Amino acid sequence: MKNTPKELAEIIGISETALEVYLFVLQHGELPEEKIQVLSNMSSQEVQDAIKELSDHQLISQKNNPQMFFAKTILQMQAGIEKQQQLVKDIKNFVWPSLQNQDNKRFFQFSGWDAIKQVYMELLQEARKTQLHFIAFENNLVNSKLGKDFVDKYVNLRTKYEITAHVICPKNLEDESYKKNYKNKYTKIKLIKNLDIDENVVIVGNSIMSFSPNTLDGNFHRNSSKANTWRSIFWHLWND
């Protein structure tokens, strides 16, 4: 189906006025500004604005003659598109294996409160370096077992580094107290009724830490697919 001028302008990313000027120049091969104004029946300012817009999109140029404007031909546009498509293909071939390797770069298991604290701090340092946000599912009955001193230090450091954290917790007395004590400019906490959290999960970028308070066994993954799935679930609950 043939596109309308408006649709074609939107596809190219220019205004309809600029498209009209481009087509005039394309049809004639080259035109001075005054001739464009006559053919298009536009004001001098409209033509100048259209020329600037087309120049910004590299659709017209003046080459070596400052008085004449030349349009990029259809063949030149096609060659440019083919070059861009090949460039995208080359980038994918170069970057994609690297991203896959990065996803699988780290996986390890840990056990015990000391190891859990260590991984929490490792994620904090990663967030500090990358300036990525935290999102977490946390049962603060578990945090109480981490010790108030550690939780104070951890949240205070996160705030000091200006790292934003969004945390979803069950709605109970312990978590209401946690929210009251630690909610601040950088720590956002949402309590949800009837939410059972048997495993704490913390996500920073593509890094995911999860651990069970019952067994004190945990896993650390760096995996974009898992992280994106957790993020999707988290924000669905957060925005509900």
N, CA, C and O of each residue as an XYZ file, in Angstrom:
960
protein
N       0.846     -1.192      0.000
C       0.000      0.000      0.000
C       0.885      1.247      0.000
O       1.878      1.312      0.725
N       0.520      2.226     -0.812
C       1.306      3.442     -0.959
C       1.175      4.315      0.282
O       0.077      4.512      0.801
N       2.316      4.840      0.755
C       2.303      5.717      1.919
C       1.840      7.114      1.542
O       2.100      7.583      0.434
N       1.154      7.779      2.464
C       0.807      9.183      2.285
C       2.052     10.025      2.558
O       2.996      9.536      3.179
N       2.073     11.303      2.098
C       3.223     12.165      2.406
C       3.501     12.261      3.907
O       4.655     12.278      4.334
N       2.430     12.324      4.698
C       2.607     12.414      6.150
C       3.289     11.166      6.690
O       4.206     11.254      7.507
N       2.832      9.989      6.224
C       3.418      8.728      6.678
C       4.875      8.613      6.238
O       5.728      8.155      6.999
N       5.153      9.034      5.001
C       6.521      8.967      4.486
C       7.441      9.890      5.283
O       8.572      9.526      5.606
N       6.942     11.091      5.596
C       7.739     12.031      6.388
C       8.045     11.455      7.766
O       9.157     11.610      8.270
N       7.060     10.787      8.379
C       7.264     10.183      9.700
C       8.284      9.057      9.632
O       9.104      8.904     10.536
N       8.235      8.261      8.552
C       9.187      7.161      8.392
C      10.615      7.703      8.301
O      11.536      7.167      8.917
N      10.784      8.786      7.513
C      12.121      9.370      7.339
C      12.554     10.126      8.591
O      13.742     10.220      8.898
N      11.552     10.669      9.317
C      11.862     11.433     10.522
C      11.985     12.920     10.274
O      12.727     13.614     10.969
N      11.242     13.421      9.262
C      11.267     14.846      8.946
C       9.835     15.362      8.855
O       8.882     14.584      8.888
N       9.693     16.687      8.740
C       8.367     17.286      8.610
C       7.860     17.141      7.177
O       8.637     16.879      6.259
N       6.555     17.312      6.996
C       5.983     17.249      5.647
C       6.536     18.376      4.773
O       6.743     18.191      3.574
N       6.772     19.541      5.376
C       7.340     20.667      4.623
C       8.726     20.319      4.101
O       9.049     20.587      2.943
N       9.545     19.719      4.963
C      10.890     19.320      4.545
C      10.824     18.253      3.460
O      11.628     18.261      2.527
N       9.867     17.334      3.581
C       9.709     16.295      2.559
C       9.369     16.919      1.210
O       9.906     16.515      0.179
N       8.481     17.898      1.224
C       8.081     18.554     -0.024
C       9.278     19.230     -0.690
O       9.457     19.128     -1.904
N      10.093     19.918      0.104
C      11.286     20.579     -0.436
C      12.264     19.544     -0.983
O      12.836     19.726     -2.058
N      12.451     18.454     -0.235
C      13.362     17.394     -0.689
C      12.924     16.844     -2.046
O      13.755     16.642     -2.932
N      11.624     16.601     -2.211
C      11.123     16.030     -3.464
C      11.307     16.997     -4.633
O      11.598     16.575     -5.752
N      11.136     18.294     -4.370
C      11.381     19.283     -5.431
C      12.842     19.228     -5.880
O      13.129     19.198     -7.076
N      13.758     19.216     -4.916
C      15.185     19.201     -5.253
C      15.556     17.880     -5.926
O      16.347     17.859     -6.869
N      14.982     16.778     -5.439
C      15.267     15.465     -6.021
C      14.826     15.408     -7.482
O      15.546     14.888     -8.334
N      13.646     15.943     -7.766
C      13.110     15.903     -9.127
C      13.926     16.753    -10.095
O      14.044     16.420    -11.274
N      14.488     17.850     -9.593
C      15.226     18.763    -10.467
C      16.736     18.528    -10.426
O      17.474     19.108    -11.221
N      17.187     17.699     -9.524
C      18.624     17.413     -9.437
C      19.369     18.420     -8.591
O      20.138     18.048     -7.704
N      19.140     19.715     -8.865
C      19.751     20.781     -8.079
C      18.882     22.023     -8.208
O      18.291     22.276     -9.258
N      18.810     22.792     -7.132
C      17.994     24.006     -7.139
C      18.595     25.038     -6.190
O      19.121     24.679     -5.137
N      18.520     26.329     -6.560
C      18.890     27.374     -5.607
C      17.715     27.618     -4.656
O      16.584     27.223     -4.937
N      17.995     28.262     -3.553
C      16.960     28.498     -2.545
C      15.791     29.293     -3.117
O      14.635     28.999     -2.815
N      16.086     30.303     -3.945
C      15.018     31.143     -4.499
C      14.072     30.328     -5.380
O      12.859     30.538     -5.357
N      14.632     29.397     -6.155
C      13.813     28.571     -7.040
C      12.940     27.614     -6.227
O      11.790     27.357     -6.583
N      13.494     27.090     -5.134
C      12.705     26.214     -4.256
C      11.508     26.980     -3.714
O      10.401     26.448     -3.628
N      11.744     28.229     -3.351
C      10.677     29.062     -2.793
C       9.565     29.272     -3.819
O       8.383     29.237     -3.477
N       9.947     29.489     -5.069
C       8.959     29.713     -6.128
C       8.169     28.440     -6.407
O       6.941     28.475     -6.495
N       8.868     27.317     -6.547
C       8.208     26.055     -6.886
C       7.283     25.569     -5.768
O       6.211     25.023     -6.029
N       7.708     25.772     -4.537
C       6.939     25.250     -3.406
C       5.876     26.217     -2.911
O       4.980     25.843     -2.155
N       5.990     27.483     -3.355
C       5.063     28.518     -2.885
C       5.143     28.681     -1.367
O       4.140     28.925     -0.696
N       6.364     28.539     -0.847
C       6.597     28.705      0.587
C       7.297     30.028      0.842
O       7.879     30.627     -0.061
N       7.228     30.471      2.087
C       7.946     31.684      2.465
C       9.437     31.378      2.560
O       9.847     30.220      2.636
N      10.234     32.437      2.553
C      11.683     32.271      2.654
C      12.060     31.551      3.947
O      12.951     30.701      3.949
N      11.381     31.891      5.050
C      11.690     31.272      6.341
C      11.343     29.786      6.341
O      12.090     28.971      6.882
N      10.210     29.435      5.732
C       9.811     28.025      5.661
C      10.834     27.212      4.877
O      11.190     26.101      5.270
N      11.302     27.775      3.765
C      12.296     27.074      2.947
C      13.605     26.923      3.712
O      14.222     25.858      3.686
N      14.028     27.977      4.386
C      15.277     27.915      5.155
C      15.188     26.876      6.274
O      16.136     26.128      6.514
N      14.037     26.837      6.956
C      13.849     25.844      8.028
C      13.880     24.428      7.461
O      14.472     23.525      8.052
N      13.229     24.243      6.300
C      13.200     22.918      5.672
C      14.599     22.505      5.226
O      14.987     21.348      5.389
N      15.360     23.447      4.661
C      16.725     23.156      4.213
C      17.603     22.747      5.394
O      18.392     21.808      5.298
N      17.455     23.462      6.503
C      18.241     23.112      7.692
C      17.889     21.704      8.176
O      18.767     20.914      8.525
N      16.587     21.408      8.190
C      16.135     20.087      8.638
C      16.679     18.991      7.726
O      17.145     17.955      8.201
N      16.618     19.223      6.423
C      17.119     18.238      5.462
C      18.637     18.098      5.552
O      19.174     17.000      5.403
N      19.319     19.207      5.793
C      20.779     19.154      5.947
C      21.159     18.360      7.187
O      22.114     17.583      7.171
N      20.395     18.564      8.273
C      20.661     17.822      9.510
C      20.497     16.321      9.296
O      21.191     15.521      9.924
N      19.576     15.941      8.406
C      19.343     14.521      8.109
C      20.176     14.042      6.917
O      20.019     12.915      6.446
N      21.065     14.920      6.438
C      21.970     14.591      5.323
C      21.205     14.162      4.067
O      21.640     13.275      3.332
N      20.057     14.809      3.839
C      19.259     14.507      2.649
C      19.520     15.500      1.525
O      19.229     15.207      0.365
N      20.062     16.667      1.848
C      20.508     17.600      0.818
C      21.861     18.166      1.230
O      22.214     18.180      2.410
N      22.605     18.630      0.242
C      23.902     19.240      0.509
C      24.159     20.325     -0.526
O      23.441     20.434     -1.520
N      25.193     21.126     -0.281
C      25.539     22.198     -1.219
C      26.778     21.865     -2.029
O      27.121     22.579     -2.972
N      27.441     20.798     -1.669
C      28.671     20.374     -2.345
C      29.629     21.558     -2.441
O      29.924     22.198     -1.431
N      30.119     21.855     -3.648
C      31.087     22.947     -3.796
C      30.442     24.250     -4.245
O      31.130     25.249     -4.452
N      29.129     24.241     -4.394
C      28.429     25.437     -4.862
C      27.491     25.928     -3.764
O      26.444     25.320     -3.542
N      27.839     27.006     -3.074
C      27.019     27.477     -1.956
C      25.651     27.995     -2.381
O      24.776     28.191     -1.538
N      25.456     28.221     -3.684
C      24.183     28.754     -4.164
C      23.186     27.655     -4.523
O      21.991     27.919     -4.651
N      23.673     26.421     -4.685
C      22.819     25.336     -5.167
C      22.699     24.229     -4.126
O      23.635     23.939     -3.380
N      21.504     23.619     -4.102
C      21.265     22.496     -3.195
C      21.048     21.231     -4.014
O      20.320     21.230     -5.007
N      21.697     20.153     -3.576
C      21.625     18.866     -4.254
C      20.955     17.856     -3.314
O      21.244     17.822     -2.118
N      20.069     17.044     -3.864
C      19.377     16.043     -3.052
C      20.125     14.719     -3.077
O      20.709     14.339     -4.092
N      20.099     14.028     -1.952
C      20.625     12.663     -1.928
C      19.704     11.799     -2.781
O      18.487     11.817     -2.595
N      20.270     11.050     -3.706
C      19.450     10.268     -4.629
C      18.914      9.009     -3.947
O      19.375      8.611     -2.878
N      17.923      8.395     -4.602
C      17.349      7.153     -4.081
C      18.419      6.066     -3.986
O      18.464      5.315     -3.012
N      19.281      5.986     -5.007
C      20.343      4.976     -4.997
C      21.315      5.210     -3.842
O      21.780      4.261     -3.211
N      21.619      6.486     -3.571
C      22.509      6.801     -2.451
C      21.859      6.420     -1.120
O      22.517      5.898     -0.219
N      20.544      6.691     -1.012
C      19.830      6.324      0.206
C      19.823      4.812      0.389
O      20.026      4.308      1.494
N      19.587      4.090     -0.713
C      19.554      2.630     -0.645
C      20.914      2.078     -0.237
O      21.006      1.158      0.575
N      21.970      2.654     -0.813
C      23.322      2.203     -0.460
C      23.607      2.469      1.012
O      24.243      1.660      1.687
N      23.126      3.623      1.509
C      23.319      3.953      2.919
C      22.591      2.989      3.835
O      23.114      2.584      4.873
N      21.359      2.619      3.437
C      20.576      1.668      4.228
C      21.256      0.308      4.259
O      21.354     -0.326      5.309
N      21.726     -0.138      3.088
C      22.409     -1.432      3.019
C      23.678     -1.425      3.867
O      24.012     -2.417      4.513
N      24.377     -0.292      3.855
C      25.596     -0.176      4.663
C      25.261     -0.243      6.149
O      25.965     -0.889      6.926
N      24.155      0.444      6.543
C      23.738      0.412      7.944
C      23.322     -0.993      8.362
O      23.647     -1.444      9.461
N      22.595     -1.687      7.472
C      22.167     -3.051      7.780
C      23.366     -3.970      7.970
O      23.373     -4.813      8.867
N      24.384     -3.804      7.120
C      25.589     -4.618      7.250
C      26.331     -4.273      8.537
O      26.888     -5.146      9.202
N      26.328     -2.965      8.878
C      26.990     -2.534     10.105
C      26.320     -3.154     11.329
O      26.993     -3.634     12.241
N      24.972     -3.138     11.338
C      24.233     -3.748     12.445
C      24.553     -5.237     12.545
O      24.743     -5.770     13.639
N      24.611     -5.902     11.390
C      24.931     -7.332     11.360
C      26.331     -7.584     11.919
O      26.535     -8.514     12.699
N      27.295     -6.748     11.515
C      28.669     -6.906     11.991
C      28.760     -6.675     13.498
O      29.467     -7.392     14.204
N      28.032     -5.660     13.981
C      28.046     -5.370     15.418
C      27.450     -6.532     16.199
O      27.978     -6.924     17.240
N      26.338     -7.086     15.690
C      25.717     -8.236     16.355
C      26.682     -9.409     16.434
O      26.813    -10.057     17.472
N      27.364     -9.672     15.304
C      28.301    -10.798     15.271
C      29.457    -10.594     16.241
O      30.003    -11.551     16.790
N      29.821     -9.324     16.443
C      30.942     -9.027     17.331
C      30.509     -8.999     18.794
O      31.185     -9.545     19.666
N      29.359     -8.345     19.050
C      28.943     -8.089     20.430
C      28.199     -9.259     21.046
O      28.389     -9.554     22.226
N      27.348     -9.940     20.267
C      26.470    -10.951     20.850
C      27.224    -12.068     21.568
O      26.853    -12.418     22.689
N      28.286    -12.651     20.956
C      29.033    -13.676     21.704
C      29.634    -13.121     22.988
O      29.703    -13.805     24.008
N      30.070    -11.850     22.914
C      30.645    -11.224     24.101
C      29.612    -11.090     25.205
O      29.906    -11.330     26.376
N      28.376    -10.699     24.818
C      27.309    -10.563     25.810
C      26.942    -11.910     26.406
O      26.682    -12.020     27.604
N      26.922    -12.943     25.556
C      26.611    -14.274     26.060
C      27.672    -14.733     27.053
O      27.355    -15.313     28.091
N      28.939    -14.465     26.721
C      30.010    -14.840     27.636
C      29.902    -14.084     28.942
O      30.165    -14.627     30.016
N      29.504    -12.795     28.836
C      29.362    -11.986     30.038
C      28.236    -12.520     30.909
O      28.358    -12.561     32.134
N      27.121    -12.934     30.270
C      25.996    -13.485     31.015
C      26.413    -14.706     31.825
O      25.971    -14.900     32.958
N      27.272    -15.524     31.224
C      27.660    -16.771     31.878
C      28.974    -16.642     32.641
O      29.569    -17.633     33.065
N      29.407    -15.405     32.804
C      30.726    -15.175     33.384
C      30.796    -15.645     34.826
O      31.818    -16.173     35.263
N      29.697    -15.453     35.573
C      29.763    -15.789     36.981
C      28.521    -16.531     37.434
O      27.391    -16.108     37.190
N      28.756    -17.616     38.082
C      27.713    -18.313     38.821
C      28.396    -19.020     39.973
O      29.350    -19.771     39.769
N      27.916    -18.786     41.173
C      28.472    -19.534     42.292
C      27.413    -19.688     43.371
O      26.421    -18.960     43.410
N      27.648    -20.631     44.222
C      26.758    -20.895     45.345
C      27.459    -20.486     46.634
O      28.687    -20.487     46.716
N      26.664    -20.139     47.634
C      27.244    -19.748     48.915
C      26.326    -20.223     50.035
O      25.181    -20.606     49.794
N      26.835    -20.195     51.246
C      26.057    -20.705     52.370
C      26.495    -20.018     53.659
O      27.684    -19.779     53.870
N      25.526    -19.700     54.521
C      25.823    -19.095     55.818
C      25.652    -17.588     55.805
O      25.751    -16.945     54.760
N      25.390    -17.024     57.003
C      25.132    -15.590     57.100
C      26.330    -14.750     56.693
O      26.161    -13.697     56.078
N      27.540    -15.192     57.022
C      28.727    -14.419     56.642
C      28.855    -14.321     55.125
O      29.188    -13.264     54.590
N      28.589    -15.432     54.436
C      28.661    -15.424     52.973
C      27.558    -14.543     52.387
O      27.781    -13.832     51.407
N      26.370    -14.590     52.990
C      25.255    -13.757     52.517
C      25.618    -12.278     52.644
O      25.369    -11.492     51.729
N      26.206    -11.902     53.780
C      26.626    -10.508     53.983
C      27.661    -10.098     52.937
O      27.617     -8.989     52.405
N      28.587    -11.003     52.652
C      29.644    -10.703     51.682
C      29.060    -10.436     50.293
O      29.492     -9.513     49.603
N      28.080    -11.245     49.884
C      27.480    -11.065     48.561
C      26.658     -9.775     48.517
O      26.659     -9.075     47.504
N      25.958     -9.459     49.609
C      25.245     -8.183     49.685
C      26.214     -7.020     49.427
O      25.909     -6.108     48.659
N      27.383     -7.066     50.077
C      28.348     -5.978     49.930
C      28.957     -5.955     48.530
O      29.272     -4.890     47.999
N      29.119     -7.134     47.938
C      29.648     -7.194     46.572
C      28.673     -6.545     45.593
O      29.083     -5.814     44.692
N      27.380     -6.815     45.775
C      26.371     -6.183     44.920
C      26.343     -4.672     45.131
O      26.143     -3.909     44.186
N      26.543     -4.251     46.363
C      26.567     -2.822     46.655
C      27.711     -2.140     45.903
O      27.527     -1.064     45.334
N      28.882     -2.762     45.901
C      30.020     -2.184     45.189
C      29.794     -2.186     43.677
O      30.209     -1.261     42.979
N      29.134     -3.228     43.178
C      28.826     -3.275     41.747
C      27.875     -2.146     41.367
O      28.052     -1.494     40.338
N      26.859     -1.917     42.210
C      25.910     -0.832     41.947
C      26.604      0.523     42.026
O      26.279      1.442     41.274
N      27.556      0.638     42.938
C      28.288      1.902     43.069
C      29.099      2.195     41.805
O      29.148      3.334     41.340
N      29.730      1.164     41.258
C      30.548      1.348     40.057
C      29.695      1.651     38.834
O      30.050      2.501     38.016
N      28.571      0.955     38.713
C      27.750      1.064     37.503
C      26.641      2.098     37.619
O      26.043      2.486     36.616
N      26.358      2.557     38.873
C      25.250      3.477     39.142
C      23.904      2.889     38.717
O      22.996      3.616     38.313
N      23.788      1.565     38.814
C      22.519      0.899     38.539
C      21.697      0.802     39.816
O      22.248      0.791     40.917
N      20.387      0.732     39.667
C      19.492      0.667     40.808
C      19.387     -0.757     41.347
O      19.615     -1.730     40.629
N      19.036     -0.854     42.631
C      18.681     -2.122     43.257
C      17.180     -2.346     43.111
O      16.398     -1.400     43.204
N      16.780     -3.578     42.887
C      15.403     -3.975     43.185
C      15.506     -5.262     43.999
O      16.404     -6.075     43.779
N      14.576     -5.442     44.943
C      14.718     -6.590     45.840
C      13.368     -7.047     46.378
O      12.463     -6.251     46.626
N      13.273     -8.359     46.547
C      12.203     -8.974     47.329
C      12.849     -9.386     48.648
O      13.742    -10.232     48.668
N      12.399     -8.789     49.745
C      13.055     -9.077     51.018
C      12.030     -9.317     52.114
O      11.074     -8.560     52.280
N      12.259    -10.388     52.853
C      11.500    -10.673     54.062
C      12.367    -10.223     55.220
O      13.415    -10.818     55.472
N      11.957     -9.191     55.924
C      12.862     -8.594     56.893
C      12.940     -9.324     58.215
O      13.673     -8.909     59.113
N      12.176    -10.432     58.348
C      12.495    -11.383     59.405
C      13.902    -11.919     59.156
O      14.661    -12.197     60.084
N      14.221    -12.054     57.861
C      15.556    -12.510     57.478
C      16.584    -11.431     57.795
O      17.651    -11.718     58.338
N      16.252    -10.180     57.450
C      17.201     -9.099     57.699
C      17.512     -8.957     59.182
O      18.624     -8.592     59.562
N      16.509     -9.252     60.022
C      16.762     -9.162     61.457
C      17.824    -10.175     61.877
O      18.580     -9.940     62.820
N      17.874    -11.307     61.168
C      18.888    -12.322     61.465
C      20.260    -11.909     60.937
O      21.286    -12.384     61.424
N      20.276    -11.026     59.942
C      21.554    -10.499     59.474
C      22.189     -9.604     60.531
O      23.404     -9.406     60.548
N      21.354     -9.069     61.406
C      21.852     -8.200     62.466
C      21.605     -6.742     62.144
O      21.853     -6.293     61.025
N      21.113     -6.000     63.135
C      20.789     -4.592     62.921
C      22.023     -3.788     62.516
O      21.932     -2.888     61.681
N      23.174     -4.111     63.103
C      24.398     -3.370     62.774
C      24.734     -3.497     61.290
O      25.097     -2.519     60.636
N      24.606     -4.725     60.767
C      24.920     -4.925     59.349
C      23.906     -4.208     58.459
O      24.285     -3.542     57.496
N      22.609     -4.345     58.782
C      21.574     -3.718     57.951
C      21.726     -2.199     57.979
O      21.579     -1.540     56.950
N      22.023     -1.638     59.167
C      22.259     -0.191     59.270
C      23.419      0.228     58.365
O      23.310      1.188     57.602
N      24.520     -0.499     58.460
C      25.705     -0.174     57.667
C      25.409     -0.277     56.173
O      25.802      0.584     55.386
N      24.717     -1.338     55.802
C      24.415     -1.612     54.395
C      23.522     -0.522     53.798
O      23.825      0.015     52.733
N      22.429     -0.195     54.480
C      21.498      0.818     53.968
C      22.144      2.200     53.988
O      21.941      2.992     53.069
N      22.920      2.494     55.030
C      23.585      3.799     55.111
C      24.611      3.976     53.992
O      24.730      5.060     53.421
N      25.348      2.913     53.680
C      26.309      2.988     52.578
C      25.586      3.174     51.245
O      26.012      3.961     50.400
N      24.499      2.444     51.073
C      23.721      2.562     49.837
C      23.211      3.993     49.666
O      23.200      4.534     48.560
N      22.790      4.593     50.773
C      22.314      5.979     50.739
C      23.471      6.942     50.488
O      23.342      7.896     49.721
N      24.596      6.685     51.140
C      25.780      7.532     50.957
C      26.220      7.549     49.498
O      26.606      8.594     48.974
N      26.161      6.391     48.843
C      26.563      6.288     47.443
C      25.459      6.769     46.493
O      25.637      6.760     45.275
N      24.322      7.187     47.056
C      23.178      7.689     46.274
C      22.669      6.642     45.286
O      22.368      6.943     44.131
N      22.584      5.405     45.772
C      22.075      4.301     44.959
C      20.604      4.090     45.300
O      20.260      3.832     46.453
N      19.751      4.198     44.309
C      18.320      4.015     44.532
C      17.992      2.530     44.654
O      18.464      1.709     43.869
N      17.179      2.205     45.648
C      16.741      0.819     45.848
C      15.226      0.795     45.994
O      14.657      1.569     46.763
N      14.579     -0.093     45.255
C      13.152     -0.360     45.416
C      13.020     -1.753     46.028
O      13.546     -2.731     45.497
N      12.313     -1.824     47.147
C      12.230     -3.077     47.900
C      10.766     -3.438     48.139
O       9.985     -2.615     48.617
N      10.407     -4.666     47.805
C       9.072     -5.194     48.099
C       9.187     -6.169     49.265
O      10.033     -7.064     49.261
N       8.323     -5.982     50.264
C       8.331     -6.825     51.462
C       6.910     -7.292     51.776
O       5.942     -6.687     51.315
N       6.781     -8.367     52.561
C       5.461     -8.735     53.077
C       4.976     -7.653     54.045
O       5.780     -6.925     54.627
N       3.683     -7.557     54.207
C       3.135     -6.574     55.145
C       2.954     -7.252     56.500
O       1.963     -7.941     56.740
N       3.933     -7.041     57.380
C       3.851     -7.560     58.742
C       4.540     -6.563     59.665
O       5.077     -5.558     59.199
N       4.530     -6.826     60.948
C       5.065     -5.861     61.909
C       6.547     -5.589     61.682
O       6.992     -4.443     61.749
N       7.314     -6.656     61.411
C       8.753     -6.486     61.219
C       9.051     -5.613     59.999
O       9.932     -4.754     60.036
N       8.306     -5.846     58.923
C       8.562     -5.084     57.704
C       8.031     -3.659     57.801
O       8.594     -2.748     57.194
N       6.963     -3.457     58.550
C       6.487     -2.093     58.787
C       7.534     -1.304     59.568
O       7.751     -0.119     59.314
N       8.181     -1.977     60.524
C       9.258     -1.341     61.280
C      10.457     -1.052     60.373
O      11.080      0.005     60.472
N      10.768     -1.999     59.492
C      11.868     -1.821     58.532
C      11.598     -0.608     57.640
O      12.489      0.209     57.406
N      10.378     -0.499     57.150
C      10.020      0.625     56.288
C      10.141      1.949     57.042
O      10.656      2.933     56.511
N       9.661      1.958     58.281
C       9.712      3.174     59.091
C      11.153      3.610     59.342
O      11.457      4.803     59.316
N      12.041      2.644     59.585
C      13.422      2.961     59.950
C      14.309      3.305     58.756
O      15.238      4.102     58.884
N      14.025      2.703     57.586
C      14.989      2.804     56.495
C      14.486      3.503     55.233
O      15.279      3.799     54.340
N      13.201      3.767     55.145
C      12.706      4.462     53.956
C      13.289      5.874     53.913
O      13.223      6.612     54.896
N      13.865      6.243     52.758
C      14.420      7.585     52.597
C      14.415      7.961     51.118
O      13.764      7.308     50.302
N      15.135      9.000     50.792
C      15.153      9.501     49.411
C      15.589      8.431     48.422
O      15.109      8.397     47.288
N      16.506      7.548     48.850
C      17.067      6.553     47.938
C      16.544      5.143     48.177
O      16.799      4.243     47.377
N      15.822      4.944     49.259
C      15.293      3.613     49.565
C      13.774      3.662     49.572
O      13.167      4.232     50.479
N      13.162      3.061     48.556
C      11.708      3.028     48.417
C      11.228      1.631     48.810
O      11.753      0.628     48.325
N      10.238      1.572     49.682
C       9.787      0.278     50.206
C       8.278      0.156     50.033
O       7.526      1.061     50.394
N       7.846     -0.970     49.479
C       6.417     -1.245     49.334
C       6.082     -2.524     50.084
O       6.740     -3.549     49.908
N       5.045     -2.458     50.930
C       4.580     -3.620     51.675
C       3.336     -4.178     50.994
O       2.426     -3.428     50.641
N       3.299     -5.488     50.812
C       2.179     -6.132     50.125
C       1.570     -7.193     51.035
O       2.266     -8.072     51.542
N       0.257     -7.093     51.233
C      -0.451     -8.059     52.075
C      -0.419     -9.453     51.449
O      -0.416     -9.611     50.228
N      -0.395    -10.449     52.322
C      -0.488    -11.859     51.913
C       0.595    -12.253     50.909
O       0.387    -13.120     50.060
N       1.745    -11.608     51.018
C       2.872    -11.951     50.149
C       3.850    -12.818     50.929
O       4.437    -12.371     51.915
N       4.021    -14.048     50.487
C       4.970    -14.953     51.133
C       6.297    -14.901     50.388
O       6.360    -15.170     49.189
N       7.346    -14.555     51.104
C       8.683    -14.547     50.514
C       9.528    -15.568     51.258
O       9.951    -15.332     52.390
N       9.767    -16.694     50.619
C      10.578    -17.750     51.224
C      12.040    -17.644     50.809
O      12.905    -18.334     51.349
N      12.303    -16.766     49.837
C      13.674    -16.595     49.362
C      13.886    -15.126     49.036
O      13.147    -14.546     48.240
N      14.889    -14.533     49.648
C      15.213    -13.146     49.321
C      15.913    -13.082     47.971
O      16.768    -13.912     47.663
N      15.537    -12.080     47.163
C      16.122    -11.923     45.832
C      16.519    -10.461     45.656
O      15.720     -9.558     45.903
N      17.758    -10.236     45.228
C      18.256     -8.886     44.972
C      18.813     -8.845     43.553
O      19.600     -9.708     43.162
N      18.398     -7.828     42.779
C      18.839     -7.708     41.384
C      19.510     -6.357     41.179
O      18.952     -5.317     41.528
N      20.707     -6.383     40.614
C      21.424     -5.173     40.200
C      21.915     -5.412     38.781
O      22.804     -6.235     38.565
N      21.349     -4.705     37.814
C      21.724     -4.952     36.426
C      21.381     -6.379     36.039
O      20.230     -6.797     36.159
N      22.377     -7.133     35.575
C      22.174     -8.540     35.218
C      22.594     -9.493     36.338
O      22.611    -10.709     36.148
N      22.931     -8.940     37.499
C      23.372     -9.761     38.626
C      22.200    -10.043     39.562
O      21.426     -9.146     39.899
N      22.085    -11.292     39.970
C      20.981    -11.717     40.828
C      21.531    -12.523     41.998
O      22.252    -13.504     41.812
N      21.180    -12.094     43.199
C      21.490    -12.876     44.387
C      20.186    -13.397     44.967
O      19.216    -12.648     45.087
N      20.153    -14.670     45.327
C      18.981    -15.218     46.004
C      19.459    -16.173     47.088
O      20.462    -16.867     46.924
N      18.721    -16.198     48.208
C      19.087    -17.137     49.264
C      17.866    -17.473     50.108
O      16.930    -16.682     50.228
N      17.902    -18.655     50.682
C      16.818    -19.133     51.533
C      17.202    -18.946     52.996
O      18.283    -19.372     53.403
N      16.338    -18.317     53.799
C      16.644    -18.154     55.222
C      16.551    -19.461     56.000
O      17.065    -19.566     57.113
N      15.898    -20.447     55.414
C      15.736    -21.721     56.115
C      16.996    -22.567     56.050
O      17.410    -23.168     57.042
N      17.603    -22.604     54.861
C      18.804    -23.428     54.694
C      20.083    -22.596     54.705
O      21.180    -23.131     54.863
N      19.930    -21.261     54.532
C      21.062    -20.332     54.410
C      21.913    -20.633     53.183
O      23.084    -20.257     53.123
N      21.319    -21.313     52.206
C      22.001    -21.580     50.942
C      21.556    -20.556     49.908
O      20.380    -20.197     49.841
N      22.501    -20.090     49.108
C      22.154    -19.089     48.109
C      22.891    -19.281     46.808
O      23.826    -20.075     46.706
N      22.441    -18.522     45.798
C      23.056    -18.553     44.471
C      23.304    -17.135     43.986
O      22.542    -16.216     44.284
N      24.375    -16.978     43.239
C      24.648    -15.718     42.557
C      24.733    -16.014     41.065
O      25.499    -16.877     40.636
N      23.933    -15.285     40.274
C      23.945    -15.440     38.818
C      24.276    -14.096     38.184
O      23.952    -13.042     38.731
N      24.920    -14.144     37.033
C      24.949    -12.980     36.146
C      24.332    -13.442     34.839
O      24.987    -14.077     34.012
N      23.044    -13.108     34.668
C      22.283    -13.643     33.543
C      21.181    -12.649     33.184
O      20.281    -12.405     33.987
N      21.246    -12.076     31.988
C      20.300    -11.022     31.607
C      18.873    -11.542     31.490
O      17.933    -10.826     31.835
N      18.687    -12.783     31.007
C      17.335    -13.328     30.851
C      16.653    -13.487     32.205
O      15.494    -13.108     32.374
N      17.381    -14.051     33.167
C      16.819    -14.215     34.511
C      16.533    -12.850     35.144
O      15.485    -12.642     35.757
N      17.484    -11.928     34.983
C      17.318    -10.600     35.580
C      16.111     -9.879     34.983
O      15.344     -9.248     35.710
N      15.938     -9.969     33.671
C      14.803     -9.308     33.026
C      13.475     -9.906     33.474
O      12.489     -9.187     33.631
N      13.449    -11.226     33.680
C      12.225    -11.879     34.161
C      11.873    -11.399     35.559
O      10.722    -11.063     35.837
N      12.876    -11.368     36.443
C      12.629    -10.886     37.800
C      12.181     -9.426     37.801
O      11.279     -9.049     38.549
N      12.817     -8.603     36.955
C      12.435     -7.189     36.890
C      10.989     -7.028     36.443
O      10.254     -6.202     36.984
N      10.582     -7.818     35.454
C       9.211     -7.743     34.954
C       8.207     -8.075     36.057
O       7.198     -7.387     36.214
N       8.487     -9.132     36.818
C       7.602     -9.519     37.929
C       7.588     -8.427     38.999
O       6.536     -8.054     39.518
N       8.782     -7.927     39.311
C       8.898     -6.916     40.366
C       8.077     -5.676     40.041
O       7.278     -5.228     40.863
N       8.270     -5.113     38.839
C       7.597     -3.853     38.513
C       6.097     -4.041     38.331
O       5.322     -3.106     38.538
N       5.685     -5.245     37.945
C       4.246     -5.527     37.878
C       3.638     -5.420     39.278
O       2.573     -4.828     39.451
N       4.313     -5.991     40.269
C       3.822     -5.920     41.646
C       3.947     -4.503     42.202
O       3.063     -4.027     42.914
N       5.039     -3.842     41.876
C       5.275     -2.495     42.416
C       4.218     -1.506     41.906
O       3.740     -0.658     42.659
N       3.864     -1.620     40.642
C       2.936     -0.661     40.033
C       1.472     -1.064     40.172
O       0.577     -0.307     39.795
N       1.230     -2.253     40.712
C      -0.148     -2.739     40.829
C      -0.922     -1.920     41.871
O      -2.102     -2.180     42.109
